[in-house]
Amino acid sequence: MSGALNGNEFFLDPSRCIGCQACVQACGECGTHRGQPMIHLEYVHRSTGVQTAPVVCMHCEDPTCARVCPADAIKQDDHGVVHSAAKPRCVACSNCVIACPFGVPKMKVELDLMMKCDMCYDRTSVGKKPMCATVCPSGALYYGPRNYIEKYRCEQPLNEFQFGRQTVRTKVNMMVSPELKALPFEVLDFLPWEGKDFDPFELTRTGAPDAASGAIWDDLPVSSNAASTPCATHCTCHEPTSV
């Protein structure tokens, strides 16, 4: 399986993303996407900042999404590109959505079809750049020769990711610190209840008001046949009215 298409590789640098959405709009204009963007932006930590990161398919060497597809709708070609689900075969089971370690596939409920980044294969297979990399103004998405990246970027490209005991190798390169040999991901680090007793009703969202702590019915008046005790410390609905 060839690691590059016509000598070019895909490089992703989330630290350069400025959240302009140019890649999302351009992706929808790719000839085979029929107006459906197959790339999306995610907030790195929405409660504390507005930093975004583009999410593209990493095109794993051993794609989990294709392995769990019961209809054999997801194919990987000889170049290592993992294609979006084939419409005639996809049964919209969402197995691939759940299984992908990078959270890339998205189920289009209105189409009963999984759609994801296919590296604009209709373009890259004939030597053109993917639409997203063509319009990215900050270089967060780059498609080209590896020697250019090694010469002009301080970070190093990495295509090996560690999920617990599993090592996932990908066709797409992530730009990381030169000291890293593999980029580790620990799912448990992202769970809000890790290290404490789990009570879903006690979970709050950092940096955002919790709707559960300010129920709107606290301020509603009660009927006249209700108990004489006030329903809240600030409630005056039971106080006697002057004649």
N, C-alpha and C positions, 0 to 999 in steps of 0.2 A: 504494500500500500504506500503510495507516494506521499511524502510529507508536505509537498507544496504543489500548487497549481501554477504551471508555467513559471516556476522559480519564485513565486510570491507566497507569502504567509500572512495570516491575520494576527494582529497584535491589539490587545485591549489594555488601556491604561485608565482605570476608574478615577485616579487622582486628577486627571486633566478634564474630566467632564464638567461642563458649565450649565447643564440642564436646559439647553436651548431647544431641545426637541427636534432639531433639524434631521437627525438620523431617523426618528420615528416617521416624520412626514415623507422623507425620501424613500423609506422602505416600502411604504404603501404604493409608491409610484413604480416600483420594479415590475417589469412586464408580466411576470408570472404570478404576482401576488394579488392581482385583481382588486387593488385598492385597500387591501388588508395589511396593515403594518405587522411585521413579524418580529419586531424588536420593541422593547419597552424600557422605560427608565424606572429605577427604583431609588427611593431615598435611603441613604446609608444609615442614618439614625434620625428619623423625622422629628422626634420629640426634642432634640437638642440642636438641630441645624437643618440646613436646606441642601446639603451636599447630595448630589445625585450620582448614579452610576448606570451606564448602559448595560443592558442584559441581552446578550446574544447567545446563540447555541455554541457550546464549547466543542462540539463534534468529537465526542469521546472515541478513543480507539476501540473500546468495547462498549458500545452504547447500551445503557440499561433500558432506555426507552424502547429500543427495538427488541430487546430480549423479552420484555414483559408484554409486548403487544400480542394478543391472542389471535389477531387476524392477519398478522404479517404485513401490516400496512406501512411500517416504517422501514425504509431501506437505507443501507450504507453502500456507497459506490466504491470503485477501486481507488479513488483519490482520498478516501476517508471522510467524505462529506455525508453527514446523516441528514437525509431528506425529510421534509414534512410528510405527514400522513397522507396516503393516497385516498382520495375521496371514495372510490368504489369499494375500498376494503375497510376503511375506518368504521368502527362500531360505536364510537364515542363512549368508551368504557372508562376513560380517564386513568387507566393504569399507568400510562407514560407520564402523566402530569404528577402523579404521586411518587413515582419511582425516580425521576430525574434528580440527582443530587444537587444540581444547580438551580432547580426551580424554573426551567426555561419553557417547556411546553405549556400552551394555554388552550383550554377547550373552548371553542366557539360554539356555544350552546345553540345559537340561532342557525348554525350551519350543520350541527351534529358532526363536527370535524375538529381534530386537533391540528393546530397550526403553529409552526415555530420557524425560527431563522434557518434558512437553507444556504446561507452564505451567497445569496443571489447566484445560484448555480448557473442560471442561463447567461449570466454576465462573466463570472469567473472562469467558466469552462472555455471561454473564447478569448481570455486574456484581459478582460475588463475588471475594474474594481467593483466591489459591492457598493450599492447605492449609499449605505450609511457611511462608509469610509470615504466616499467621494465628497460628501458635503460637510463632514465634521470639521469645524473651524479650529478646534483646539488640539487635534491630534490624539484624542482619547481613543478613537478608532482609526487604525492604520492598516492598510493592506499593501504589501510590497516586499522587497527583498530583505532578508534578515541582516545583511551587512549594513544596510542603511540604519537600522535600529541600533545595532551594536556600535556604530560610529557616532551617532548624534543623540542618543538617549543615555541618561545616567543610570536608569534602572536596567535590570536584566530581564529578558523574556523567560518565562517559566511555564511549562505545560504539564506539570506533575502536581497533583493535589492529593492530600491525605485526609480521608474521611474515616476516623477511627483506625482500624487495622487495614482498611482498603485503600489502595493507591489507584487513583484514576488519572490516566494520561489522556491528553486532549490534542486536537489539531490546532485549536486556537491558543495563542500564547497570552499570558497575563504578565504585565510589567510589574515587577516587584523589586524589593531591596536586593542588592548584590549578595548579601549574606545568606539569603534563603536558598535552600536546595529543593524544598518542597513546601507548598502552602497548605498548612493544616487547617481543617475545619472540624470543630467539635459542636455537634448539634445541641448537646445539652447546655452549652454556654448561652444559647439563645432562648432557653425556656425560662419564663419569669418565676416559676415555682421551684427551680433547682435549689436544693439545699434547705428547703423548708417544707412544712406540711402544705399540701396543695388544697386550696379552697378557692374555686373559680369565682365566688361571690366577693372575695376580698381583693381581687386583682385590680389595680389601678393603672392608668396610663400616665407615665411620667411626662410632665410638660403640657398636659392637656386636661381640661376639666372633666371630672368623672360624672357622667349623667346620673349614675345611681346615687350619688351623695346629695343630690338636690332634687328630690322628687317634686314634680309640679303640683301634685295634689295636696301638698302641705298648705297651700294658700287658698284652696277652694273652700267656700262656705259650706257648712253642713245644714241639714234640715232642722226644723224647730223641734222635732221629737227626739233629737239626739240627746246624749247624756249632757248634764249641766256642766261638767268639767271641761275646761278649754282644751281644744284639740292640739294646740301648740302654744308655746310660750308667747308668741306674738299675735295669737289669734284673738279677735274681739267679737266673733260671731255669736257668742253666748251672753255678752254683756247686756244688761237691761237697757232698753231704749227709753228716752224721755218722752212724756206725753205732750 
